Amino acid sequence: EKAEGEREDDANDTEEEEEKDQEAIRKSTKRKKGPASSGFYMSRRAIAGQKYVIYAKRKFAINANIKGRENLLWRDPLGVMCVYRPNTGKTGQELTTSELMTKYSLVASINDVLDYQQLNRDHKEFAERWNNIYDITSGFDKINNTLAPRKQRVGLVHGAVMHAFPALDLAVKGAARKADRTLKVVRVEIDGERIIGVKFPMDRVAELMDASKKLMEARSMATNFEVMQEKLEEVDVKVLKRATT
């Protein structure tokens, strides 16, 4: 009975703390009229044992020709903010001012920080968290299944790949990640050499070999298939330079 009473007291204390946190959040969001300030933010609650830091920037800028904040409220009533993280840079995630202020608290406005040295001096805890996340994500693997790495391994199929596009397209259809199911032409630089090719998920190589084999078999079985050789045209130097610089 005593243990059960203690558990009930702990549960009541937890509920009271959560209510206080929610009340503090509501007060902070009510005081904020219009969009949030561009600046550095820290999560209100710990996630996986630590608080996360971000830089949030207004998506729409204030028109200097119109006095006050009315012009921004008219263009952006929700106060949409773009999110930057120390390990991934700018993300595709956008938060409204209400969402941002509910999840994060403002550490310093961008107008109050002249340079990194000032941020490191006046907001040491924030700077240490930012630097720590940046350092531990320098590899290729996720950290604690929450922090995305700053590096990634990229597969590239290059050379004469136009005839193999059907096989490439077939091989990526079953990819686990949605982003890997779309073929993209990219340009990379390796040891000073620029290469143009098709970005391809490395874990789908076996599927690519199988699709290529099926494609070759289908083409070999095609009837009335004739090959016509055409004279190659001269390479346009200007076009080649534009593509490789």
N, C-alpha and C positions, 0 to 999 in steps of 0.2 A: 504493500500500500504506500509506503514511503517513497519507493522508487517510482511508482506511477504518479504520485503527486509531484515529484521533482520533474518528471518528463512533461507533465502538464504545465508546470511553471515555465520550463524552458521553451515550450511551444508558444505560450502566451508572450514571453519576452521576445521571441523571434517575430511574431506577428506585430508586436508593438514597434519593433525596430523597422520592419518593412513599411508599416504605415507612416512612420516618421520620415523614412527615405522618400516615399512617394509624395508626402506633403511638401518636403523640401524641393523635390523636382517640380511639383506643380507651381510652387511659389516662384522658383527661378524662371520657369517658362512664362508665367504670367507677367513678370516684370519686363520680359523681353518683348518689345513691340517691333514688328518688322523682321527682316532677315537677321540671322546670327552674324556675328563678326567673323571675318576671315582671320584664322589664327590657329593656335595649337591647342588641342583638346586631349583630355585623359578620360578613359572610361570610368563611370561612376562605380561599377561593380567589377570585382575581380573575375576574370575568365580563365579557367584552367590554372588557377592559382596566382595569376598576375593581372595587373591592370594594363590595358593597351593604350597606345598613344597614336594620334593621327594629326594630320594637318588638314583643315577644312577650308575651302575657298568658295566664295560666292560664285555661282554660275553666271549671274548677270551683274554687270557693273552699274554703278550709279551714273546717270547722265548729269554731267556738270552744268549743263545749260538749264536744268530745272532745279529750283531751290527745294531743299528739304528731301525727305525720303519717299514722298508720294509717288515719284516717277518709278522707283524701284518696286514699291508695293503694287503699282498698277501692272508692271511687266511681270512681276514674280511674286504673287500673293502668298505662295507657300514658302518662300525663302529657300530655294533649292541650293544645296551645298555640294560641291565636288570633294571627294575624299582622297587623300594621299596617305600612304603608309610607308614606314621606313624600309620595309623589305620589298615592296612591289611598286613603289612610286604611285602615280595616278592610277586609280582603279576605275572600273566601270560603274562602281556603286555611287549613287546619289542619295542624299538624305534631305528631307525637308527640315526646316529650322526646328519644328516641334520634335521630330524624331531625333535630331542631333542633340538637342538639349535634354531629352529624356534619357539618352544613353551615355552622353558625355558631358563633362564640365569644362568650361573654358579655363585654360591655364594662362594664356597670354594672347592678346590680340596682335595681329601682324603689325599694327601701327605702333605698338609698344615695344617691339623688338627691332633694334637697328641691325644687328648681325648675329651670327652664331655664338660669338664670344659672350654677348650679353645674355642670350638665352641660356647658355651653359652656366653663367655666373648667377643670374637672378632666379632661374628655375632649374636648379641642379638635378632634382629628382626626375623631372620630365626629360632632360637632356640625357641622363644616364639610362633611362628606360629606352629612349629612342636609339641611342648608340648600341645598347645591348642587343636589341632586336635586329639591328642592322648587322652586327657582328656574327650572331649565332645563325643567321640565315644565309651565310656566304657560300653554302654548299649547294648540292642538288636535291637534297631530301627535305621533306617537311619536318618541322620541329614540333614534337608533341601532338602531331596530327592536326595542328591548328595554324601554325605559321608557315606560309608559303615560302619556298626558297627563292633567293635572288637569281639563281642560275637554273637553266634547264637544258636538257639534252635534246637536240633537234635533229631529226632525220631529214635528209635532203636527197631527192632523186633528181639527178641532172643529166644533161646530155640530150640525145635525141629521144625525148619522152612523149612527143605528141601522139605517136601511134599507139602508145601504151596507156593513154588516158582512160579508156574504158576499164582496163584492168586496175588502175589506180583507184578509180571511182568505186569499183566493186569491192576492192579490198578494205576501204575505209567505212563502208556502210555499217559494219557491225562494231565499230569502235566504241569503247565504253564512254569516253568523253565526247560531248556534243561538238566541241570545238574541233575535234580530230576528224569529224565526218565531212568536213568541207575542205576541198583542195585549194591551196593558196600558192601562187607563184611568189617566191621571195628571192631576195638578193642578199648574199652573205659575203663577208671578207675573211679569208683564211690565209694567214701568213702573207698578207699583202695582195693576195690574188682574189679577185671578185668573181663569184660564181652565182649563176642564176639557175634556179631549179624549183621543184615542187616540194613544199613542206609535207612530210609524211611521218605518221606516228611509227616509232621504232618497234613497237610491240605488234605491228601488223605486217611484218616482213613475210612471215610464213603465208599469210593470206594473200599477199601480193604475188608470191611465187605461184601459188595455186591458181589465182585468177589469170596470171599470165599464161600458164600452161593451157587453161581452158580456152583462152582467147586464141592462142596459136592453133589449137585443134579445130576450133570453129572456123578459123580462116582457111585452114588447109582443106577442110571439107566443103568449102563454099564452091558452088558450081559457076561456070562461066566467069571465072575470076581471071582477069588479065592484068598484067603489070605493064604500065607504060612509063618508060624512062624519059624524063624531061631534062633539057639542058639547064644546068644550074646558072642562076643569074649572079652577077658580081655583087659582092657585099658592099652595102652603102656604108662608107666610112663614118659619115656623120651620125647615122642611126646607131651603129655599133658603139661609137664613142659615148653617145647619150645613154645607152643601156648599161654601160660598164663604168660610168663615172658618176 
